[in-house]
Amino acid sequence: MKKRILLQFLYLLPLFILSACTKDDNEAMPQSTISRLYVSNADTDAAVVNTMIFDPADLSTFTEPYKFDSKLPDGNGILFNPYSGTVIQVSRKNKNIRTFRVNTDGSLTNANSFVDEGLLSAREMAYDRSRDVLYISSNIDSAIYVYAKASTLTGTVNAFKKLKLNGQPWGIHLDNNRLFVAIDLDRKEVQLFENVSELAVGNISPTKKITINGASRLHGITYSADRDILLLTDIAESSASGFETDGAIHIIKNVATEFIVSGKLVSPAATIRGFKTNLGNPVDIAWDDRVSKDLIYVAEKANRKILVFKFNDIGDVKPSAIASLSSSPEAIYLDAR
């Protein structure tokens, strides 16, 4: 009898192992009552730390952020994986992608690190947890770099594949194997790549796209599938006269019907813009889309601030909260569940 049970166990063991190693796309998000905003700073001065965390991030007044010396000068994209409790951040200068563990008190400790010498101009990142694939946009060479088995990479590596776009990508957002890409410069375009994990190396074309009416130069992007709403930042002039006051946030509703194969000129449902907003070069955006919160967070690089707006804000309005920094925020990621 014992021999029979042992044989049954040995037969089922591979199935148990396979089940344990396979990630379920529908696995429930780990729950938490915290609201943490991760900030990546673009400074190259060694005296400036390039990683900050505002915890909590949803108060009417910001408290002093936790600062961590991540050794990532010219920090760009940053993201948090709640399933592993880790942060990923990229240095545009060093072409270094590092992972940090988030401790129970919210502090960070070093984990994995890898360098891709071919990564020309890293900007934003998106992570596919179910496939363990990391996407990094690079504006100078109009490319998306793709890293397979991203959580295990160390040392010097090459991208698993390089996807070439017909415009310069900046902000990217991954939603259920769909990649939204904000195209930089005068294109004023958002491209959508469906089944992005199946795209082959080389030149790619978007499945669908939209052009934003009234926009100047798009950078930051985030999307809520639950609300079917897309938020974009517009930096307008990057350095010319008035560059520190001409930024904007565009809100696009009913995304599922607005994106079409041939492209469509779409007018925002709402735009936040004006002198009172403090928006000059808003380079990145995050949204707490919970109805009880509905807060929009912006990395305002020109004025060195983190700005918070209410989702229903429109026009020339004051932020509901402001964090004045001594560093240049380039990218943000909000963990609010």
C-alpha positions, 0 to 999 in steps of 0.5 A: 500500500505504501509503495502504491501511494509513493508511486502515485505521489511520484507521478503527480509531483511534476504536475505540482511543480509545473503548477507552482511555477506557472503564474496565473494572469487572473491571480488576485492582486495582493491587498494593502492599505498603503499608498506609496509613490515611487519617484525616479530622479534624472539628476546626474550629480552624485550628491543627489539620490535618484530614488524616493518614496512618498509614504503615504502618498494620499494625504492632503500634505506630503510628508518628507520622502524616504530617500535611497541611493540607488546608484542610478544617475539620470534615473528614468523609468521606475515600477513596483511589482506587488506580487514580488514586493520589488521595485525596478528602476533604470539609469539612462546614463549607466544603462543599468536596470536594478531591482530592489526589495521593499522591506515591511517598513517601506525601505529598500535593499539591493537585489538583482542588477543587469546592464545592456550596453546597447540600450541607447536612451532608456525612458519608461518601463512596463513589466509583464509579470505573467511572462516575466518580460520587461519592456523599456522604451528608448526614444533616440532610436525609436525602439522598445527593448524587450527582456525575457526572464527579466527577474533572473537577469544579472551582469551584462546582457543583450535585449531578447528582442528590439522592436522598431517603431515608426516614431520616438516612444516615451511613456509606455503602459502595459495592460493585459498584453496590450502596450500603449505607447506615447509618441514623442515630439510633434506626432501627438500620437498614442499607438496601441500594440495588441498581443505585444508579446507575440511581436517579432523582432524588427519593424512593427506597426501599431494595431490601432492609434489616436492623435490628440487634438490640441496636444503639443508634445506627449510624454507620460501615460497611464491607463485604467482598464476598469474605467477605460480612461487614458491619461497623458501628460503634455510637456509642450516646449521643453526649454523655450520661453514659457516652458515652465508654465505651458504643460498639460494633462489630457484625459481621454475617455471611452478608449475602447471605441476611440482607438481605430486601425486607421487612426483617429483625431480625438479631443480630450474629455478634459484638459488641465492646463494653465498658470495655476496648475504649476505644469511646465514639463510634466514628464510622467503621470500616475492615477489612483483610480479608486473612486474613494480617491481619484487622485492624479499624480504628476512628475513636474520636472521643470519646476521640480515638484510632485503635483496632485490633482483631482480626477474631476479637475479641469482647466486652470486649477491649483493642485490639491497637494504639492511636494517641492523637491531639490531634485528633478523627478523624471518618472513615477509609479503609484502603488495604491490598492 
